[in-house]
Amino acid sequence: MLAGAIVVVDGEESYDLPESTALQGSRGSALVDGPLVCVEILGKSLLERTVERLLSSDVDVVSVLLDESVAGCTPVVRRASNKLKLQVVEDIWVAAAQSLCEFAETGIDHAFICKGSAYVECDLVDMLQFHRDRHQAVTRAFDRDGVLDFWVADCAKVKETNLVFLFEREAEPNFSSNYFVREYVNRLAHPADIRRLVVDALRRHCHVQPVGREIRPGVWVDNGAQIHKRARIVGPAYIGRESRVQEDTLITRYSNIESLCHIDYGTVIEDSTVLKNSYVGIWLDVSHTIVRGNKLLNLGRDVVLEISDSSMLRELSAVSKDVKREPAAAVTVPSLAFAPSE
Amino acid sequence: MYTSGPVIVMQLPEQLKRAEAEAFCSELQPLLEADRPRLVLDCSLVQDVDSAGIEMLLHCMEETMKRDGDLKLAAISPVLAVMLELMRVDRLFESFDTTDEAAQSFQAFPVQAVPQTEPWYASAYGALGDLKAAS
């Protein structure tokens, strides 16, 4: 396949908070600062997964364009490849137009353009073939819920045009000119979609594979995770890299603890997501919730809560003393010594 | 604060952190020291609460129960509900949708419901009593 890809991550708010959440948000408690596509889920961000999927689909060049405003919260793409180009740009659409020109000049006829506001799994070869058959400048993807921010474009035809026209969100899907995505789509319109993605991944309804090893059916544990022998992990569940799960805790019902987290004594995590670098204190009951640092979003009640008591919830720094300093031997399960996954 | 018969209804403040919790508790203290205090806390305004606020609620409930009274919560805001669940104390409190329902719950078995002129068992065993007397 001689095609390129442009992944655009812009700084606009990528999800709409409900009214009750927005009221809380007025005190500065929005749960996730950047785009949801940059949030680590099951060991990797969706941006990283999208790039890897494009590279593994024999796309010749992948250009990731990050808006300046999101550069700080963008995760590292760990897969080294000379096909991958990461750029922090001031105006993503000007940069995207330049990338299309470069593609055209280097002999790349077609380019996939995806906006990092949704996670789309589709058959790229089939979509490209559909586009070629129609002889049109741009083919936009859609699913049963409407159009998606995912296109395939003819580089020579669209390089001179204003790319913003591509993003007319009200465009009605048309079976003859738009490509219908039959595979998995998650629009990441709300932080609750993170939970849906985790559940779908652990149920294997999509191709999002947890990073690490499946130590028991449905129980995934990444490198360096420390799980006390008296902790109960009832699958499906995921424990991320270098996270600590203390004694008498219970992690269950499609819950995921991302990397560098600490779940303290006696706490129950049920149907919940604990995002990277979060500490959850002792004897708490975290249900139907997304936790990030000292904030939590209760999905049942659609409320964001900011907890000032650091013994309950807090953010751990990237090289946290809470995680690193204490003697690991006390809580390390010897059988959980992993080889690097990549 | 307003009263509804022997039941006292109080409104919790919008913020229920350490300072507000202490102020509210000191305001509530004389009522807690009464005989059989019956308290309803209207929680509809609570928008910001921390563990100190929850501890204050537990303290008030403990004090009322020491004196054979009770403390009930009404119109719990979503924020408070999440915090009660997170700290696993939601099951300790009896809660109601409105303060009226909470107040009425104290009088679920009003004194008037049982006739005082005859023994409580008279309605069930009246005929048996007559039979015994006859024998």
Interface residues (C-beta under 8 A of the other chain):
Chain A: S20 L23 Q24 R27 W283 L284 D285 V286 S287 L296 N298 R301 D302 V303 L305 I307 S308 D309 S311 M312
Chain B: K17 Q47 D48 D50 S51 A52 P78 V79 A81 V82 M83 E85 L86 M87 R88
